[in-house]
């Protein structure tokens, strides 16, 4: 009977170890799935960031073009005002 107790104890230890290993394997698989899902989310967010950066660059280009157009219009108005002033002054003097 004394031989049986160590066998029984060894079996209990083995079963406990087997349970712990199975639990660790399950946790490892779950973490692997979670990791894959997080990597997918990260990839999607990276794509979205690139899209937003491209959109922002396009908007900045539109803004720069609008600013150039406004500057040109202001220059034209200034030139027209100068021309008008030159034509009005001689008429006012005479």
C-alpha positions as CSV (number, residue, x, y, z in Angstrom):
1,X,0.0,0.0,0.0
2,X,2.8,2.4,0.6
3,X,3.8,1.9,-3.1
4,X,0.3,3.0,-4.1
5,X,0.3,6.4,-2.3
6,X,3.3,7.7,-4.3
7,X,1.7,6.5,-7.6
8,X,-1.5,8.2,-6.6
9,X,0.4,11.4,-5.6
10,X,2.3,11.3,-8.9
11,X,-1.0,10.8,-10.8
12,X,-2.6,13.7,-8.9
13,X,0.5,15.9,-9.7
14,X,0.4,14.8,-13.3
15,X,-3.3,15.6,-13.6
16,X,-2.8,19.0,-12.0
17,X,0.1,19.7,-14.3
18,X,-1.9,18.6,-17.3
19,X,-4.7,20.9,-16.3
20,X,-2.4,23.8,-15.8
21,X,-0.8,23.2,-19.2
22,X,-4.2,22.9,-20.9
23,X,-5.2,26.2,-19.3
24,X,-2.0,27.9,-20.4
25,X,-2.5,26.6,-24.0
26,X,-6.1,27.9,-23.9
27,X,-4.9,31.3,-22.6
28,X,-2.2,31.4,-25.2
29,X,-4.6,30.7,-28.0
30,X,-7.0,33.3,-26.7
31,X,-4.2,35.9,-26.5
32,X,-3.1,34.9,-30.0
33,X,-6.6,35.7,-31.3
34,X,-6.7,38.9,-29.4
35,X,-3.3,39.9,-30.7
36,X,-4.5,39.2,-34.3
37,X,-7.7,41.3,-33.8
38,X,-5.6,44.1,-32.3
39,X,-3.2,44.0,-35.2
40,X,-6.1,44.1,-37.6
41,X,-7.6,47.2,-35.8
42,X,-4.1,48.8,-35.9
43,X,-3.9,48.2,-39.6
44,X,-7.3,49.7,-40.2
45,X,-6.5,52.7,-38.1
46,X,-3.2,53.1,-40.0
47,X,-5.1,53.1,-43.2
48,X,-7.6,55.6,-41.9
49,X,-4.8,57.9,-40.7
50,X,-3.2,57.8,-44.2
51,X,-6.5,58.6,-45.8
52,X,-7.0,61.6,-43.4
53,X,-3.5,62.8,-44.0
54,X,-4.1,62.7,-47.8
55,X,-7.4,64.5,-47.4
56,X,-5.7,67.1,-45.2
57,X,-3.0,67.6,-47.8
58,X,-5.6,68.0,-50.5
59,X,-7.5,70.6,-48.4
60,X,-4.2,72.5,-47.8
61,X,-3.6,72.6,-51.5
62,X,-7.2,73.9,-52.1
63,X,-6.6,76.5,-49.4
64,X,-3.2,77.5,-50.9
65,X,-4.8,77.8,-54.4
66,X,-7.7,79.9,-52.9
67,X,-5.2,82.1,-51.1
68,X,-3.2,82.7,-54.3
69,X,-6.5,83.5,-56.1
70,X,-7.5,86.0,-53.5
71,X,-4.1,87.6,-53.5
72,X,-4.3,88.0,-57.3
73,X,-7.7,89.5,-57.0
74,X,-6.5,92.0,-54.4
75,X,-3.6,92.9,-56.6
76,X,-6.0,93.5,-59.5
77,X,-8.3,95.6,-57.3
78,X,-5.3,97.7,-56.2
79,X,-4.2,98.1,-59.8
80,X,-7.7,99.2,-60.8
81,X,-7.9,101.6,-57.9
82,X,-4.5,103.1,-58.8
83,X,-5.6,103.5,-62.5
84,X,-8.9,105.0,-61.4
85,X,-7.1,107.5,-59.1
86,X,-4.8,108.5,-62.0
87,X,-7.8,109.1,-64.3
88,X,-9.9,110.9,-61.7
89,X,-7.1,113.3,-60.5
90,X,-6.6,115.0,-63.9
91,X,-10.4,115.3,-64.3
92,X,-10.8,116.9,-60.9
93,X,-8.0,119.4,-61.6
94,X,-9.4,120.5,-64.9
